[in-house]
């Protein structure tokens, strides 16, 4: 309990995460729907900023159903139309990227935004980037470990000396520009693999756990492993930052929220599930996942508020990212969902956790 008491002293951040879903247009040019969706993303970010949310995060993908392949480019545009909100990837697929360019691009974002840039680095739950950029999935883990090491070294040192297996060595070279912040916040994105929790803890890095299925309570040992690994490495586990990322839709009426969200959620899960061999999603499963101890944040203001507070009791986390699933949901309902999160849920959660 003493550890959780220390963690509660850290202010809870609440934000939005999105992949920029779009209906595949299958065109070589003239991507009009993608253009329209990109303009919607800018409006969503502006609203998140003005309603007082803390973070706006964009996920990297290389698929026809998502339009964000380089989060830092879109975040740069968002930086120009916002004032205070933190700007993060969710995630940067570090395994198939060049850490030098990742650092440079986010350092530039930091300069554009006045010190609001963050990197949420992960291996990626989708693997399209590996063949696209000439990497082998046989090196899935090794690539991430090596590239994370280089990124962290660049972040802490202006002049870099480094050698690895997958990239040419760097011999006494500077990496520029440098960010406005003393160092870029680098978070690790994880999906429940114990080795990932151990790595984040040993490196004393903030960690974001995506909970997209199963009961959240089953992840408690995973979070405990993260903090234990940090402590064993000589770090203070009470100072670790921990994020939870879950799929989300909010409306004044809980049944309306569910009815709005389910068609898009079902299509998304069945589209991905077909690739991965999952059983088809049913409404019954969906409703089960919406229960107070389930992973989905779909409901009214009180339900979402109570669920964040409930999970904070489980994890003692310091950040909650609400992952939008756009699909066929009308844009005005997406905007209302963001507005309610910023003006109703976030203040209630923060007051309860003071």
C-alpha positions as a printed Julia matrix, in Angstrom:
354×3 Matrix{Float64}:
   0.0     0.0     0.0
   2.91    2.39    0.65
   4.04    2.07   -2.95
   0.56    2.8    -4.28
   0.27    5.79   -1.97
   3.41    7.23   -3.53
   2.13    6.54   -7.01
  -1.18    8.28   -6.32
   0.77   11.47   -5.59
   1.68   11.58   -9.28
  -1.05   13.4   -11.22
  -3.12   11.25  -13.56
  -2.84   12.25  -17.23
  -5.72   11.49  -19.58
  -5.46   11.64  -23.34
  -6.47   10.37  -26.76
  -4.8     7.77  -28.95
  -5.76    7.13  -32.56
  -4.5     5.25  -35.61
  -6.29    7.48  -38.13
  -8.63    4.84  -39.47
  -9.87    5.25  -43.03
 -11.77    3.14  -45.54
  -9.15    1.8   -47.97
  -9.29    3.82  -51.18
  -6.96    1.62  -53.26
  -5.74    4.52  -55.38
  -2.29    5.71  -56.47
  -3.33    9.35  -56.05
  -6.39   11.46  -55.39
  -6.95   10.01  -51.91
  -9.86   12.29  -51.09
 -11.22   10.31  -48.16
  -7.76   10.14  -46.59
  -7.46   13.91  -46.99
 -10.81   14.41  -45.27
  -9.86   12.04  -42.45
  -6.58   13.89  -41.91
  -8.47   17.17  -41.5
 -10.71   15.45  -38.94
  -7.65   14.35  -36.99
  -6.45   17.94  -36.76
  -9.85   19.01  -35.44
  -9.87   16.15  -32.92
  -6.47   17.23  -31.62
  -7.52   20.89  -31.37
 -10.59   19.86  -29.37
  -8.55   17.61  -27.08
  -6.23   20.56  -26.41
  -8.99   23.08  -25.68
 -10.94   20.7   -23.43
  -7.92   20.2   -21.19
  -6.78   16.7   -22.12
  -3.12   15.99  -21.46
  -1.92   13.87  -24.39
  -2.71   13.32  -28.07
  -1.02   10.24  -29.52
  -0.84    8.82  -33.05
   0.03    5.25  -34.01
   2.33    4.24  -36.89
   0.97    1.73  -39.4
   1.68    0.77  -42.99
  -1.74   -0.57  -44.01
  -4.51    0.66  -46.33
  -6.95    1.08  -43.42
  -4.81    3.56  -41.42
  -3.39    6.84  -42.75
  -0.58    7.53  -40.26
   2.74    6.03  -41.36
   4.88    8.77  -39.76
   3.25   10.1   -36.56
   5.82   12.88  -36.17
   4.72   14.51  -39.45
   1.07   14.72  -38.41
   2.04   15.69  -34.86
   4.01   18.57  -36.36
   0.84   19.84  -37.99
  -1.02   19.36  -34.72
   1.69   21.29  -32.85
   0.91   24.32  -34.98
  -2.79   24.36  -34.01
  -2.48   23.44  -30.3
  -0.89   25.12  -27.31
  -0.43   22.82  -24.31
  -1.27   19.16  -25.03
   1.58   16.61  -25.04
   2.25   15.09  -28.5
   3.22   11.43  -28.66
   3.44    8.49  -30.99
   1.42    5.4   -30.08
   3.5     3.72  -31.25
   6.67    4.35  -33.23
   7.65    0.95  -34.65
  11.26    1.27  -33.62
  12.27   -2.19  -34.86
  11.92   -1.17  -38.52
  13.02    2.46  -38.13
  16.38    4.22  -37.97
  16.81    5.49  -34.39
  18.86    8.43  -35.62
  16.03    9.67  -37.81
  13.44    8.9   -35.13
  15.33   11.06  -32.67
  15.9    13.87  -35.17
  12.27   13.99  -36.24
  10.93   14.02  -32.69
  13.54   16.59  -31.66
  12.25   18.81  -34.46
   8.69   18.19  -33.27
   9.83   19.21  -29.8
  11.22   22.47  -31.15
   8.07   23.18  -33.17
   5.78   22.41  -30.24
   7.71   24.2   -27.52
   8.82   21.07  -25.68
   5.75   18.83  -25.95
   7.1    15.84  -27.91
   7.24   12.26  -26.65
   8.19    8.92  -28.2
   6.19    5.8   -27.39
   8.41    3.09  -28.87
   7.34   -0.47  -29.54
   7.84   -3.51  -31.71
   4.43   -3.1   -33.32
   1.46   -5.45  -33.23
   1.3    -5.27  -37.04
   4.35   -6.34  -38.99
   3.88   -4.77  -42.46
   6.81   -2.42  -41.88
   9.35   -5.25  -41.64
   9.28   -6.42  -45.28
   8.56   -2.86  -46.43
  11.86   -1.62  -45.01
  13.85   -4.78  -45.63
  13.9    -6.42  -42.18
  13.3   -10.04  -41.27
  10.68  -11.06  -38.74
  13.22  -13.62  -37.54
  15.01  -10.65  -35.96
  11.83   -9.23  -34.39
  13.16   -9.07  -30.8
  16.82   -8.43  -31.54
  16.03   -5.47  -33.77
  14.03   -3.75  -31.06
  16.59   -4.3   -28.32
  19.45   -2.96  -30.44
  17.59    0.04  -31.8
  16.22    0.98  -28.4
  19.77    1.01  -27.06
  20.86    3.38  -29.82
  17.85    5.67  -29.38
  18.48    5.97  -25.64
  22.16    6.73  -26.2
  21.35    9.46  -28.71
  18.78   10.91  -26.34
  21.33   11.25  -23.54
  24.42   12.23  -25.56
  25.07   14.87  -28.17
  28.11   12.95  -29.47
  27.5     9.26  -30.08
  29.81    6.26  -30.26
  27.86    3.08  -30.94
  28.13   -0.23  -32.73
  25.51   -2.86  -33.4
  24.54   -5.67  -35.71
  21.74   -4.27  -37.87
  23.0    -0.76  -38.55
  26.38    0.79  -39.47
  28.38    1.97  -36.49
  28.44    5.61  -35.4
  31.92    6.9   -34.56
  32.13   10.12  -32.55
  29.37   11.88  -34.46
  26.83   14.42  -33.26
  23.1    13.9   -33.81
  21.13   17.1   -34.43
  18.98   18.97  -33.74
  18.7    18.58  -29.98
  15.28   18.96  -28.35
  14.07   21.86  -26.21
  13.42   19.45  -23.35
  16.53   18.2   -21.51
  15.77   14.83  -23.1
  12.85   13.44  -25.08
  10.52   11.35  -22.93
  10.82    7.79  -24.29
   8.07    5.4   -23.23
   7.95    1.68  -24.01
   4.76    0.25  -25.48
   4.03   -3.32  -24.37
   1.31   -5.88  -24.89
   1.77   -8.24  -21.96
   5.01  -10.13  -22.69
   6.89  -10.53  -19.35
  10.26   -9.81  -20.96
   8.92   -6.4   -22.03
   7.97   -5.51  -18.45
  11.4    -6.59  -17.21
  13.15   -4.53  -19.91
  11.16   -1.39  -19.12
  11.74   -1.77  -15.39
  15.48   -2.4   -15.67
  15.88    0.61  -17.96
  13.75    2.76  -15.61
  11.56    3.78  -18.54
   7.87    4.73  -18.43
   5.69    1.98  -19.88
   2.31    1.92  -21.6
   0.3    -1.31  -21.55
  -2.37   -1.84  -24.2
  -5.33   -3.73  -22.71
  -7.51   -4.75  -25.63
  -8.83   -8.07  -24.36
  -9.19  -10.13  -21.19
  -9.94   -8.83  -17.72
  -7.64   -5.99  -16.67
  -7.1    -7.66  -13.28
  -5.12  -10.41  -15.01
  -2.41   -7.84  -15.81
  -1.68   -6.99  -12.17
   1.21   -9.51  -11.93
   2.63   -8.02  -15.13
   2.67   -4.53  -13.6
   4.15   -5.92  -10.4
   6.93   -7.5   -12.47
   7.64   -4.11  -14.06
   8.04   -2.43  -10.68
   9.97   -5.32   -9.16
  12.42   -5.29  -12.09
  12.97   -1.56  -11.61
  13.58   -1.99   -7.9
  16.04   -4.85   -8.43
  17.94   -2.66  -10.89
  18.33    0.04   -8.23
  15.51    2.35   -9.35
  12.65    3.74   -7.28
   9.47    1.94   -8.47
   7.28    4.62   -6.89
   8.57    7.13   -9.45
   7.8     5.01  -12.51
   5.23    6.35  -14.92
   2.7     3.81  -16.2
   0.13    4.25  -18.94
  -2.91    2.14  -19.82
  -4.26    2.25  -23.38
  -7.78    0.91  -24.06
 -10.37    1.25  -26.81
 -12.98    3.87  -26.08
 -16.21    5.64  -26.97
 -18.24    7.95  -24.75
 -21.75    9.41  -24.95
 -24.3    10.86  -22.55
 -26.3     7.64  -22.77
 -24.47    4.34  -22.23
 -26.7     2.3   -24.55
 -26.28    4.89  -27.29
 -22.52    4.77  -26.86
 -22.59    0.98  -27.27
 -24.88    1.12  -30.3
 -22.71    3.76  -31.95
 -19.46    1.92  -31.27
 -20.26   -1.73  -31.86
 -20.63   -1.78  -35.69
 -17.2    -0.15  -36.17
 -15.6    -2.24  -33.44
 -16.99   -5.47  -34.85
 -15.66   -4.68  -38.33
 -12.24   -3.74  -37.0
 -11.87   -6.81  -34.79
 -13.17   -9.19  -37.44
 -10.91   -7.64  -40.11
  -7.85   -8.05  -37.92
  -9.13  -11.33  -36.52
  -9.41  -12.83  -39.98
  -5.7   -12.17  -40.47
  -4.82  -13.67  -37.09
  -7.25  -16.55  -36.82
  -9.53  -15.13  -34.15
 -13.16  -16.2   -33.71
 -15.71  -13.7   -35.05
 -16.75  -10.94  -32.65
 -20.32  -11.13  -31.31
 -22.5    -8.56  -29.56
 -22.58  -10.78  -26.5
 -18.78  -10.76  -26.27
 -18.78   -7.01  -26.78
 -21.24   -6.44  -23.92
 -19.18   -8.68  -21.66
 -16.09   -6.59  -22.42
 -18.01   -3.42  -21.5
 -18.65   -4.61  -17.93
 -16.98   -2.67  -15.09
 -14.17   -5.24  -14.91
 -13.83   -5.56  -18.69
 -11.27   -3.99  -21.05
 -13.55   -1.77  -23.18
 -14.21    1.85  -22.17
 -17.57    2.27  -23.9
 -20.36    3.93  -21.95
 -21.47    7.15  -20.28
 -19.48    9.65  -18.22
 -20.0     7.87  -14.89
 -19.14    4.45  -16.27
 -15.92    5.63  -17.9
 -14.93    7.65  -14.82
 -15.57    4.72  -12.51
 -13.65    2.31  -14.74
 -10.54    4.52  -14.86
 -10.65    4.86  -11.06
 -11.19    1.08  -10.68
  -8.18    0.33  -12.87
  -6.1     2.87  -10.98
  -6.82    0.81   -7.89
  -5.42   -2.22   -9.72
  -2.38   -0.63  -11.34
  -1.65    2.76   -9.79
  -1.11    4.07  -13.32
  -0.33    7.7   -14.08
  -1.73    7.97  -17.61
  -4.82    6.71  -19.42
  -4.97    6.84  -23.22
  -8.43    6.47  -24.71
  -8.02    4.81  -28.11
 -10.54    6.03  -30.65
 -12.08    3.56  -33.09
 -13.61    5.76  -35.8
 -14.98    3.36  -38.41
 -18.45    4.5   -39.42
 -19.12    6.58  -36.3
 -20.31   10.06  -37.25
 -17.61   12.66  -36.71
 -19.82   14.8   -34.49
 -20.17   11.83  -32.13
 -16.4    11.3   -32.07
 -15.94   14.97  -31.22
 -18.59   14.78  -28.51
 -16.8    11.76  -27.05
 -13.55   13.72  -26.85
 -15.33   16.71  -25.36
 -16.96   14.63  -22.63
 -13.65   12.95  -21.83
 -11.93   16.31  -21.42
 -14.64   18.3   -19.65
 -16.4    15.66  -17.56
 -14.36   12.48  -17.11
 -10.86   13.9   -16.71
 -11.77   16.44  -13.99
 -13.79   13.83  -12.06
 -10.97   11.28  -12.2
  -8.32   13.76  -11.14
 -10.43   15.02   -8.24
 -11.07   11.47   -7.05
  -7.38   10.58   -7.16
  -6.05   13.66   -5.38
